[in-house]
């Protein structure tokens, strides 16, 4: 882009200087024309060998000055001298067309402006050509030919732009050098800031910008402000990391400068400890909730035979949590009951959305009932009360056939919210449909019974 601008400037200056030399040559031509016409008006004729023409030719820069006789003058006054005849095609064309012509041509080692101008029959500066020449107005009477040496002017027109470009180039180099000297501290500071920022992204805030010897107050202020900023980050984030390490008891090597990683590691340890503590507290709260549930079933509803069992994805059977009044052979093995035998324990959902009533579905939980004496004729409900991501809890309520009507009237369905950290138990009265299944009614109260004393 700079080269294109320089080339454009050179061409512009060269054209301007060339045009200036051309206009200088035309000015000389106009002076010669005025003098020649004045001489013709005074004497009535002009000869190329006249003293005036000789004086013109002796002037520096004027190579040739000639009068050219046209056909109308030759017909009226004769052919005249031989030097008044046209000598080249440009002069002949000028006489025939009546139009001026100008051209810059090379003559030996000189660059010459060759100008040919017509002289027409008209009133010029108070002298009427038609008084002597009996021709129509505007007839070409002749012309004049002037050759002006423009060698020096055109050489200057070419050299001056080159010197101007050289001056501009030298000035540009000096300006670039001065700008570089001025911007060097700023560039160096910018590189240091970029390096410090890159270290900061990796958690290292110990790096500082070096002191730069410069008289620029702005650069010094940038250095001081940046160092103060990173010192503040190191003090606060490093202090947080050290405090966390002291709390967690995890002290890394002092040469490890990644303060963010150290702080993150400490926070992870604290979060892990907090989650572990919360998990233990939730387990304890769940045990308390099951104890409250057993207390409500036993004292408020008069149930004498029930058990609460837990099924997990990692366990192979139902783990008994609370058992009250169950026959001794209700649990078949010591390791628990195979949970796939109980649909609520298997997927946490009731078949078709109903509570499993063995009196209506005798084959639903046959493998969980143990070897019960037929004389006892115990029936039971299987009800899911907790359904979380990692475990399911089922309550089993046993009753005799004689107690079936009372169970259908007073038994409430207990259900926990599907999250282990909720210890509240919602008790809701059941409703019977024609198929003998029990549907839960919307809960109308939230019971938090006290633990049994």
Backbone torsions as a table, in degrees:
resi	resn	phi	psi	omega
1	UNK	NA	-40.0	178.2
2	UNK	-65.3	-39.7	178.8
3	UNK	-64.3	-41.7	178.5
4	UNK	-63.3	-40.1	178.4
5	UNK	-64.9	-41.4	179.0
6	UNK	-64.4	-42.3	178.5
7	UNK	-63.4	-41.8	177.9
8	UNK	-62.9	-40.9	178.5
9	UNK	-64.9	-40.5	179.2
10	UNK	-62.6	-46.9	-179.7
11	UNK	-62.7	-39.5	179.8
12	UNK	-64.3	-47.4	179.7
13	UNK	-64.4	-40.0	-179.8
14	UNK	-63.8	-44.2	178.4
15	UNK	-64.1	-39.5	-179.2
16	UNK	-65.2	-44.4	-179.6
17	UNK	-69.1	-36.7	177.1
18	UNK	-64.0	-42.4	177.7
19	UNK	-64.4	-35.6	177.9
20	UNK	-64.1	-42.8	177.5
21	UNK	-63.9	-39.6	178.3
22	UNK	-62.2	-45.0	179.9
23	UNK	-65.3	-33.0	176.3
24	UNK	-63.9	-42.9	177.0
25	UNK	-62.8	-41.5	179.1
26	UNK	-65.1	-32.9	177.3
27	UNK	-63.9	-41.2	177.0
28	UNK	-63.2	-41.5	178.9
29	UNK	-60.9	-42.8	-178.9
30	UNK	-65.1	-36.9	177.8
31	UNK	-65.2	-43.3	178.6
32	UNK	-62.9	-43.6	-179.9
33	UNK	-60.7	-44.4	-179.1
34	UNK	-62.5	-42.8	-180.0
35	UNK	-66.0	-40.7	-179.4
36	UNK	-64.4	-45.1	-178.9
37	UNK	-66.8	-35.2	177.0
38	UNK	-65.1	-38.7	179.8
39	UNK	-67.8	-40.8	178.8
40	UNK	-64.2	-41.6	-179.2
41	UNK	-64.9	-31.9	-177.3
42	UNK	-80.9	-41.2	-173.1
43	UNK	-103.6	-14.7	-179.3
44	UNK	84.8	-7.3	176.7
45	UNK	-157.2	164.9	178.2
46	UNK	-143.4	131.7	-179.6
47	UNK	-114.0	142.0	178.2
48	UNK	-64.1	-21.5	-179.7
49	UNK	-94.2	9.0	-178.9
50	UNK	-68.5	157.6	179.2
51	UNK	-57.7	-36.3	179.8
52	UNK	-61.9	-42.8	-179.5
53	UNK	-66.7	-35.5	177.4
54	UNK	-65.8	-38.0	177.6
55	UNK	-65.3	-39.5	177.0
56	UNK	-58.7	-45.2	-175.6
57	UNK	-68.8	-22.4	179.7
58	UNK	-83.6	-8.2	-179.7
59	UNK	-73.6	139.5	178.6
60	UNK	-62.2	133.4	177.1
61	UNK	93.2	-17.0	177.3
62	UNK	-96.5	106.9	-177.8
63	UNK	-84.7	-31.1	-177.5
64	UNK	-155.3	137.8	172.4
65	UNK	-139.1	118.1	-177.3
66	UNK	-138.6	148.0	169.6
67	UNK	-97.1	137.7	-178.7
68	UNK	-117.5	127.0	-177.8
69	UNK	-88.4	132.7	178.8
70	UNK	-89.2	174.4	-176.4
71	UNK	-65.4	-37.6	-178.2
72	UNK	-64.4	-40.2	179.3
73	UNK	-71.5	-39.9	178.9
74	UNK	-63.6	-37.4	179.6
75	UNK	-68.1	-32.3	-176.7
76	UNK	-87.8	-40.1	-173.4
77	UNK	-118.7	-0.7	-178.4
78	UNK	101.6	172.0	-173.5
79	UNK	-71.9	-31.6	-179.2
80	UNK	82.3	-162.6	-178.4
81	UNK	-76.3	160.2	-176.6
82	UNK	-69.4	-27.3	-178.4
83	UNK	-75.6	-3.5	176.7
84	UNK	-93.8	0.7	177.7
85	UNK	-83.8	149.4	175.8
86	UNK	-64.6	140.5	-175.0
87	UNK	-111.9	-9.3	177.8
88	UNK	-146.6	174.0	-175.3
89	UNK	-65.4	-32.5	-178.9
90	UNK	-65.9	-37.0	178.4
91	UNK	-70.6	-41.4	177.6
92	UNK	-61.8	-43.2	179.4
93	UNK	-64.2	-36.8	178.6
94	UNK	-63.7	-43.2	179.5
95	UNK	-66.2	-36.7	-176.7
96	UNK	-74.6	-41.9	-175.1
97	UNK	-92.5	-21.9	-177.5
98	UNK	73.6	19.5	-179.1
99	UNK	-114.3	145.6	178.0
100	UNK	-73.3	156.1	175.8
101	UNK	-142.1	147.6	178.7
102	UNK	-148.1	140.8	-178.0
103	UNK	-153.6	143.2	173.8
104	UNK	-100.1	120.1	-176.4
105	UNK	-129.2	160.6	179.7
106	UNK	-92.5	121.3	176.9
107	UNK	-121.2	99.0	-174.7
108	UNK	65.9	-122.6	177.9
109	UNK	-96.9	8.4	-176.2
110	UNK	-109.0	147.8	172.1
111	UNK	-105.2	118.2	-167.6
112	UNK	-119.9	135.6	170.8
113	UNK	-90.8	113.2	178.4
114	UNK	-101.3	114.7	-176.7
115	UNK	-115.3	130.5	175.1
116	UNK	-120.9	122.0	-178.9
117	UNK	-126.2	135.5	-180.0
118	UNK	-79.0	153.4	172.4
119	UNK	-118.6	117.5	-173.8
120	UNK	-111.6	157.7	179.6
121	UNK	-73.3	110.7	-178.6
122	UNK	-165.0	177.4	178.0
123	UNK	-88.9	115.6	-175.4
124	UNK	-123.1	114.5	177.5
125	UNK	51.3	43.9	176.9
126	UNK	88.5	-8.6	178.4
127	UNK	-104.0	122.4	-178.0
128	UNK	-96.1	114.8	-179.5
129	UNK	-64.1	-25.0	-175.6
130	UNK	-72.8	-11.5	177.2
131	UNK	-70.4	-30.7	-179.2
132	UNK	-103.6	-31.7	-176.4
133	UNK	-105.1	119.8	-177.7
134	UNK	-90.1	72.5	-178.8
135	UNK	-138.6	161.4	175.9
136	UNK	-63.3	153.8	178.7
137	UNK	-63.2	138.6	179.5
138	UNK	90.9	-1.3	178.6
139	UNK	-70.0	138.4	179.1
140	UNK	-73.9	112.9	178.8
141	UNK	-85.5	-27.1	-179.0
142	UNK	171.1	-152.8	179.9
143	UNK	-167.1	-176.5	177.1
144	UNK	-139.1	148.8	-179.2
145	UNK	-123.2	126.7	-179.5
146	UNK	-129.1	133.5	175.2
147	UNK	-120.3	119.3	-176.9
148	UNK	-112.9	130.6	179.0
149	UNK	-79.4	115.5	179.5
150	UNK	-112.4	22.7	-175.8
151	UNK	-59.9	-50.3	-177.6
152	UNK	-65.7	-41.2	-178.6
153	UNK	-64.9	-42.7	-179.5
154	UNK	-71.2	-31.9	175.7
155	UNK	-64.7	-42.0	176.2
156	UNK	-63.8	-35.7	179.4
157	UNK	-63.9	-28.2	178.5
158	UNK	-88.1	-35.9	-175.5
159	UNK	-78.8	-37.2	-176.8
160	UNK	-60.3	-44.3	176.1
161	UNK	-61.9	-34.4	178.8
162	UNK	-65.8	-43.2	176.8
163	UNK	-64.7	-37.7	178.3
164	UNK	-64.0	-42.0	177.9
165	UNK	-65.6	-39.7	177.9
166	UNK	-62.0	-41.8	177.9
167	UNK	-63.1	-42.5	178.8
168	UNK	-63.8	-41.0	179.9
169	UNK	-63.4	-44.3	178.8
170	UNK	-63.1	-42.3	177.5
171	UNK	-63.2	-38.0	177.7
172	UNK	-65.0	-40.8	178.4
173	UNK	-64.0	-43.5	179.4
174	UNK	-64.6	-39.3	178.5
175	UNK	-66.0	-41.7	178.9
176	UNK	-63.4	-39.9	178.7
177	UNK	-64.0	-45.4	179.2
178	UNK	-63.7	-40.5	178.8
179	UNK	-64.6	-38.7	178.7
180	UNK	-65.7	-42.4	178.1
181	UNK	-63.0	-35.9	-179.9
182	UNK	-75.1	-38.5	-174.3
183	UNK	-89.3	-8.6	-178.3
184	UNK	-58.1	-47.4	177.5
185	UNK	-60.7	-38.7	-179.9
186	UNK	-65.8	-43.2	179.6
187	UNK	-64.3	-43.2	179.6
188	UNK	-63.2	-41.5	178.4
189	UNK	-64.7	-40.2	179.1
190	UNK	-62.7	-40.2	178.3
191	UNK	-65.8	-40.1	178.3
192	UNK	-65.2	-40.4	178.5
193	UNK	-63.4	-42.2	178.5
194	UNK	-61.6	-42.3	178.9
195	UNK	-65.5	-40.4	179.5
196	UNK	-66.7	-39.5	177.1
197	UNK	-63.8	-39.6	178.5
198	UNK	-63.5	-41.0	175.9
199	UNK	-64.8	-38.6	179.3
200	UNK	-63.7	-35.0	176.5
201	UNK	-62.5	-28.8	177.4
202	UNK	-87.8	3.4	176.8
203	UNK	92.8	5.3	-179.0
204	UNK	-101.2	108.0	179.4
205	UNK	-106.6	17.7	-177.9
206	UNK	-86.6	-13.3	-176.5
207	UNK	-77.8	142.9	179.7
208	UNK	-127.9	155.7	175.8
209	UNK	-77.8	136.0	-179.7
210	UNK	-74.0	153.4	177.4
211	UNK	-70.9	131.5	-177.7
212	UNK	-111.3	128.4	178.8
213	UNK	-78.4	100.7	-178.2
214	UNK	-150.3	151.8	177.5
215	UNK	-90.6	1.4	-177.9
216	UNK	-83.7	113.7	-178.8
217	UNK	-65.6	-33.9	-178.7
218	UNK	-63.5	-42.8	179.7
219	UNK	-65.0	-43.0	179.3
220	UNK	-62.4	-38.3	178.7
221	UNK	-66.1	-38.4	176.9
222	UNK	-61.9	-43.9	-179.6
223	UNK	-62.5	-48.0	-178.1
224	UNK	-64.6	-41.8	-179.7
225	UNK	-66.0	-40.8	179.7
226	UNK	-65.2	-43.9	178.9
227	UNK	-63.7	-39.5	177.8
228	UNK	-64.6	-38.6	179.2
229	UNK	-63.0	-47.8	-178.9
230	UNK	-70.5	-30.4	174.8
231	UNK	-64.4	-40.2	177.7
232	UNK	-63.8	-43.4	177.6
233	UNK	-61.6	-43.9	-179.3
234	UNK	-63.8	-40.1	-177.2
235	UNK	-68.2	-45.2	-175.2
236	UNK	-78.3	-53.1	-178.4
237	UNK	-66.8	-40.5	176.7
238	UNK	-63.1	-38.6	177.5
239	UNK	-64.5	-40.8	177.2
240	UNK	-61.8	-44.3	179.9
241	UNK	-61.6	-42.8	-179.9
242	UNK	-66.7	-39.8	178.4
243	UNK	-63.0	-43.4	179.1
244	UNK	-63.9	-40.0	179.5
245	UNK	-64.4	-36.9	177.9
246	UNK	-68.0	-37.3	-180.0
247	UNK	-69.0	-44.5	-177.5
248	UNK	-80.1	-15.5	-178.2
249	UNK	76.7	13.0	-179.7
250	UNK	-105.7	106.2	-176.4
251	UNK	-113.1	107.2	-179.9
252	UNK	-78.3	177.3	177.1
253	UNK	-61.5	137.9	-178.8
254	UNK	-64.3	-21.0	-179.9
255	UNK	-76.2	-7.7	-179.8
256	UNK	-82.8	109.3	-171.9
257	UNK	-96.3	0.4	-178.3
258	UNK	-79.3	90.2	-174.2
259	UNK	-70.4	-35.3	179.3
260	UNK	-64.4	-43.6	178.2
261	UNK	-63.5	-39.8	178.4
262	UNK	-63.9	-44.6	179.2
263	UNK	-64.9	-40.9	179.3
264	UNK	-63.5	-41.5	179.2
265	UNK	-62.1	-42.3	178.5
266	UNK	-65.2	-41.0	178.3
267	UNK	-63.5	-39.9	177.6
268	UNK	-60.9	-41.0	177.9
269	UNK	-63.5	-42.0	179.8
270	UNK	-65.8	-41.4	178.3
271	UNK	-64.0	-39.4	177.9
272	UNK	-62.3	-43.8	178.9
273	UNK	-63.4	-40.3	-179.7
274	UNK	-65.9	-41.7	177.8
275	UNK	-64.3	-39.8	178.6
276	UNK	-63.5	-43.0	178.9
277	UNK	-63.3	-43.2	-179.7
278	UNK	-64.5	-38.8	179.4
279	UNK	-62.9	-41.9	178.2
280	UNK	-64.2	-40.6	179.2
281	UNK	-66.2	-38.0	179.2
282	UNK	-65.8	-40.2	177.0
283	UNK	-61.7	-40.1	179.2
284	UNK	-67.0	-39.3	177.9
285	UNK	-65.1	-35.1	179.9
286	UNK	-67.8	-39.3	176.5
287	UNK	-62.0	-40.6	177.8
288	UNK	-64.5	-38.1	179.6
289	UNK	-64.5	-42.2	178.3
290	UNK	-65.2	-35.0	177.8
291	UNK	-65.6	-40.7	176.9
292	UNK	-63.4	-41.7	179.8
293	UNK	-61.6	-43.5	178.5
294	UNK	-63.4	-38.3	178.8
295	UNK	-63.8	-42.8	179.9
296	UNK	-65.2	-45.8	-178.6
297	UNK	-62.9	-36.6	-175.8
298	UNK	-79.6	-44.7	-171.3
299	UNK	-93.4	-39.7	-176.3
300	UNK	-84.9	-31.2	-176.4
301	UNK	-112.2	-1.5	174.4
302	UNK	66.4	28.4	178.2
303	UNK	-82.8	136.3	-177.3
304	UNK	-116.6	-10.8	179.3
305	UNK	-132.9	107.7	175.0
306	UNK	-159.8	160.6	177.8
307	UNK	-146.7	148.8	176.9
308	UNK	-115.5	123.3	-175.6
309	UNK	-122.6	148.0	179.2
310	UNK	-117.2	137.2	176.7
311	UNK	-123.6	129.3	178.9
312	UNK	-120.9	160.1	179.5
313	UNK	-67.1	-28.5	-177.1
314	UNK	-88.8	-11.3	-178.2
315	UNK	-99.1	154.6	-178.2
316	UNK	-94.1	-5.4	-177.7
317	UNK	-149.3	-177.1	177.0
318	UNK	-86.1	126.0	-179.7
319	UNK	-94.4	120.9	178.9
320	UNK	-71.4	128.5	177.1
321	UNK	-101.1	-50.0	178.0
322	UNK	-137.5	132.2	176.4
323	UNK	-133.4	132.0	-180.0
324	UNK	-137.2	119.9	174.5
325	UNK	70.9	14.9	179.4
326	UNK	-78.9	144.0	176.4
327	UNK	-59.0	153.1	-176.5
328	UNK	-62.0	-29.3	-178.6
329	UNK	-100.1	20.8	178.8
330	UNK	-66.4	-43.2	176.5
331	UNK	-89.3	123.7	-173.7
332	UNK	-71.6	-46.3	-176.0
333	UNK	-123.3	164.5	179.2
334	UNK	-73.2	-24.5	-176.9
335	UNK	-82.2	-0.2	179.7
336	UNK	108.9	175.2	-176.8
337	UNK	-99.9	140.4	179.2
338	UNK	-60.9	117.6	-171.3
339	UNK	-72.3	-18.4	178.8
340	UNK	-68.2	-13.0	178.6
341	UNK	-77.4	-18.4	-176.9
342	UNK	-111.4	110.7	-177.6
343	UNK	-56.6	-42.9	178.3
344	UNK	-61.9	-34.9	179.2
345	UNK	-75.8	-24.8	-176.5
346	UNK	-71.5	-50.3	-175.5
347	UNK	-126.5	5.2	178.4
348	UNK	73.7	8.1	-178.3
349	UNK	-126.5	149.8	179.0
350	UNK	-88.4	146.3	176.3
351	UNK	-57.8	123.6	-179.9
352	UNK	57.0	23.2	177.7
353	UNK	79.3	15.6	-175.6
354	UNK	-112.5	158.7	170.0
355	UNK	-72.1	139.4	179.4
356	UNK	-78.9	117.6	176.9
357	UNK	-111.5	111.2	-175.8
358	UNK	-64.3	-24.9	177.8
359	UNK	-66.0	-25.9	177.4
360	UNK	-97.2	-29.0	-178.5
361	UNK	-127.6	77.7	-172.9
362	UNK	-64.3	-21.3	-177.4
363	UNK	-95.7	0.7	-173.4
364	UNK	-68.2	-42.6	-174.6
365	UNK	-126.8	35.7	-172.8
366	UNK	-62.3	-30.9	-177.0
367	UNK	-83.3	-8.1	178.4
368	UNK	-98.4	-6.9	-172.6
369	UNK	-86.8	-10.0	-178.5
370	UNK	69.6	-165.0	178.9
371	UNK	-99.4	87.9	-177.6
372	UNK	-93.1	136.0	177.5
373	UNK	-64.0	131.9	-178.0
374	UNK	-61.9	-26.2	178.9
375	UNK	-66.3	-28.7	179.6
376	UNK	-71.3	-39.4	176.3
377	UNK	53.7	50.7	178.8
378	UNK	-81.1	138.1	171.5
379	UNK	-113.8	168.0	179.9
380	UNK	-154.2	158.6	169.5
381	UNK	-105.6	145.3	169.5
382	UNK	-116.3	117.9	-174.6
383	UNK	-127.6	123.8	174.4
384	UNK	-77.5	131.7	-179.4
385	UNK	-118.2	-18.6	176.4
386	UNK	-137.0	129.5	177.1
387	UNK	-136.2	92.9	178.8
388	UNK	-109.2	-176.4	-176.1
389	UNK	-68.6	-30.9	-173.5
390	UNK	-114.7	-3.4	-178.9
391	UNK	-155.9	160.6	175.9
392	UNK	-136.9	139.0	-179.2
393	UNK	-120.6	134.5	-177.3
394	UNK	-125.4	134.9	173.2
395	UNK	-104.8	131.4	179.1
396	UNK	-112.7	123.0	-178.9
397	UNK	-113.6	122.1	-179.8
398	UNK	-100.6	148.0	177.1
399	UNK	-157.2	156.5	176.5
400	UNK	-84.2	162.5	-179.2
401	UNK	-59.2	-33.6	-179.5
402	UNK	-68.4	-20.4	-178.8
403	UNK	-94.0	4.3	-172.9
404	UNK	-61.3	-45.1	-177.3
405	UNK	-65.0	-42.7	179.4
406	UNK	-62.8	-39.3	179.0
407	UNK	-62.7	-41.0	-178.9
408	UNK	-67.6	-26.4	-177.0
409	UNK	-87.6	-38.6	-170.0
410	UNK	-112.2	-14.7	-175.1
411	UNK	-68.8	127.7	174.4
412	UNK	-102.1	149.1	179.4
413	UNK	-90.9	112.9	175.9
414	UNK	-83.4	140.0	178.7
415	UNK	-150.7	129.9	175.5
416	UNK	-90.1	154.0	172.9
417	UNK	-63.4	148.1	-174.9
418	UNK	-75.0	57.4	172.5
419	UNK	-158.8	133.5	-169.8
420	UNK	-68.1	-26.4	-175.3
421	UNK	-78.4	-5.2	174.4
422	UNK	-90.2	118.4	180.0
423	UNK	-100.7	-3.3	178.1
424	UNK	-70.9	145.3	-177.5
425	UNK	-121.1	125.8	179.1
426	UNK	-96.5	123.6	178.3
427	UNK	-105.5	130.1	-176.8
428	UNK	-141.4	139.8	-176.3
429	UNK	-74.9	139.9	-179.2
430	UNK	-84.2	162.8	173.7
431	UNK	-129.4	144.2	-175.6
432	UNK	-102.6	138.9	175.5
433	UNK	-107.6	172.2	-176.6
434	UNK	-60.5	-23.3	-179.1
435	UNK	-84.1	-2.3	178.1
436	UNK	89.5	6.6	177.7
437	UNK	-90.4	160.0	-179.5
438	UNK	-113.6	129.8	179.8
439	UNK	-108.2	139.7	178.0
440	UNK	-74.2	137.2	173.3
441	UNK	-89.0	159.3	177.3
442	UNK	-58.9	137.3	-177.8
443	UNK	-68.4	133.8	179.5
444	UNK	-113.0	-2.7	177.1
445	UNK	-155.7	153.3	179.6
446	UNK	-115.6	114.4	-171.6
447	UNK	-101.1	130.0	171.8
448	UNK	-123.6	74.9	-177.7
449	UNK	-68.0	150.9	179.2
450	UNK	-71.7	158.7	175.4
451	UNK	-67.0	148.8	178.5
452	UNK	-66.9	135.8	178.8
453	UNK	-77.7	NA	NA
